[in-house]
Amino acid sequence: MLMSYKDRSKPKSSKARKKSTLFLKESFLIFCEGETEVGYFNSFRKKAKLVKGGNAIQRVENAISEKNKKQNINPIDHYWIVFDKDDATDQEFINAIHLAEKNGINVAWSNQAFELWIILHFTWLGHFCHRDEYETRIKQYLKWYSKNEKGDRQGKRLYNETSQKVAIAIANASKIFEVTSQTIPHLITHSSTTVYKLVESLIKL
């Protein structure tokens, strides 16, 4: 029996729409240099994994190798790598950024370290700040925090206790980047991070 016009035009159920939406979700693989970062980004329910390497260049090279293997088996929509400047020379840091981007991997870098992203959930920090000061600044807001506690558990806890303030962190980080870091050489003399670009991508989907 033919369906009536009314039957054919009937909107899909919410369950059907939800099922359709699930197929539109884009996949991410986030390479991280530390377990804390792995725990943090896994909390967004996206795949994050540790990438080995003694310095930023080596980590990027290892990430490129893993990306190439993955593409041949099960392609991913978005590849990212998260790493810090730490003690890398300015040129080493810049080279690592360029190498990743040249090979189709987005970079969420921090000068000097990932913990700057956590600080920006609570306050503006538009001047250079050495990473040795990060713990003191974070403990003003998260008394339990310890830089000596590294790992997946701490990353998840950082996510749980900052996720409600992520819009503040994005606004702070993007403004600092806009003012100081649009050209890479400038990022060396300021506290800055592009982790906000990765987080924006994650929460849009």
N, C-alpha and C positions, 0 to 999 in steps of 0.2 A: 504494500500500500504506500502511495506517495505521501510524503510529509507535507503538511500544510505550510503556508508561508509563515504562520505564527510559530510553528514548531521549529522551522529552519532558522528563524531569526532569534530564537530564544538564547539569551546570553549563557556562556559556559558557567558552570558552577565555580565557586571559590576554590574548591578542591582541585578542579581541572586547571584553573589559572595558576594556582600555587605550584602544581606539578610542572607546568610549562615554564614558569619562572626559574625553577631549579636548574633547568637545562641551559639557562642563559648565564649562569654563574661562571666567571672566568677563573682560571687556575693560576696560582702563584707558587713560585719556588723561591724562597728567601734564604740566601747564603749568609751565615753569621759567623763572626770571629769568636764569639763567646757564648757559653751556655745561658747566661742571663738573657742575652738578646734572643736566643732560641725560645726560651720560655715565654718571653714577652710577646714575640710575634706569633707563636703558636696559639696564644690566647685569642687572637683574631680569627681562629679557626681556619688558618691558612698554613700551608706546609713551610716550615722553617727548619733548617738543618745546619749543623756546624760544618764549616769548611776549614781545612787545615792550611797552615802556612806560617812561616816565621815572620813575614812582614806583609804589607799590603799588596805588593806586586805578586808575591807567591800565592796569596789567598785568591787574588783575582785569576791568576793562571789556573789554579785548581778548580775554581768555579767555572771557568770557561770549558775546561775539560769535562766536568760533570754535566754542564749544559749540553755540550755536543753529544755526549752519550745519551742523555735523556731525550733529545730531539729525535734520535733515531728509533726510539722505543715508544715513548709516550710524550708527545710534545706538550709543552706548558705555554700558556698565554703570556705570562709576565715573569721575567727573571729579574731578581734584585740581589744586590750584595750590600751588606751593612758592615762598614768598617770605620775605624778611628784613625786620626792622624797620629796620636800618641807621640812617639819619638822619631817618626819618619822625617826625613828631610823634606823641605818644601817640594823639591823636584820629584822625589820618590812618590809623594802623596799625589801630586798632579798627574804623574805618569800612570799611577794605578787607576785613577778616575778615568783618564782617557782610554786606557786599555780595556776596561770593563765596557764602557759605552761603545767603543769601536766594535766589540763583539756581542752587542745586543743585550747587555746586562745593565739595568738601571742601577744607579749608585745612591745609597742613603749614607752619606759620609757625615762625620762629626769632627769638628775641631774644638776641643781636643778629643773628647770621648763621648760615647753614647749617653752617659749619665747627664750630659747637658740637656738632652731632650726631656729627661725627667724633671729637671729644675724648671724648665720653661712651662711646665704645667702650673707652676705656682708663682713665678715672678719673671720679669723681664731681665735679660742679662745681655746687654748689647756691647759690652767691652770684653777685652781678652781676659780670660780667667783660666789659670792653670788647673789641670784635672786633680791635682792634690787638694784643691779647695772644694771639690764637688761634694765630698762626704759631709763636710760641715754644713754646706748650704742645703743639701737634701734633708739632713737630720733636723733642720728647723721645721720641716713639715711632716717628715716620716721618721719618728723617733727611733724606730726599730732598725732602720737601714744601716748596713755595714758594708763598706767596700771590700772587706775580706771575705764576705759570704758571696761566692760566685756560684751560679747554677740555675737550672731550670726553675726550681721552686721560687727563688728570689725574683726571677723574671716575671713569673705569673703573679706574684704578690704585687710587684710594681705596677703591672697592668691593672689588677683589681682595684688598687687604691688611687689610681690616676685616671682611669678611663672616663670618669664623669667630668674631668677637666680637660679632655683632649682638644676641645675647640679653643680653649685658652692657649694651649701649647702650640697648636697650628698657627694661630694668629701671631703669637710672639715669634715663632721660628721663621714664618714667612716674611714678617716685617723686617727682622734682622737680616735675612737673606736679601731682601729687596734693597735695603739701605747699604749693605756692606759687601755682599758676596756674589754679585751677579757676574763678575769676572773672577775666575778661580784664584789668581794671585792675591786678590784682596782677602780671601778667606783665611789666609795664613796669619793675619794680624788681628783677627776678631774671633770671639766665641760664636760659632755658627754651626748649623746642622741642616741637612736636607732630609732627615728622617721624616719630617712633616709631609714630604711629597709621597713617600711610601704609605704613610698612615692615611693620608687623604685617599689614595687609591684603594686601600683596604676597606675603608668604611663606606665608600660609594657603592660597593657591590653587596 
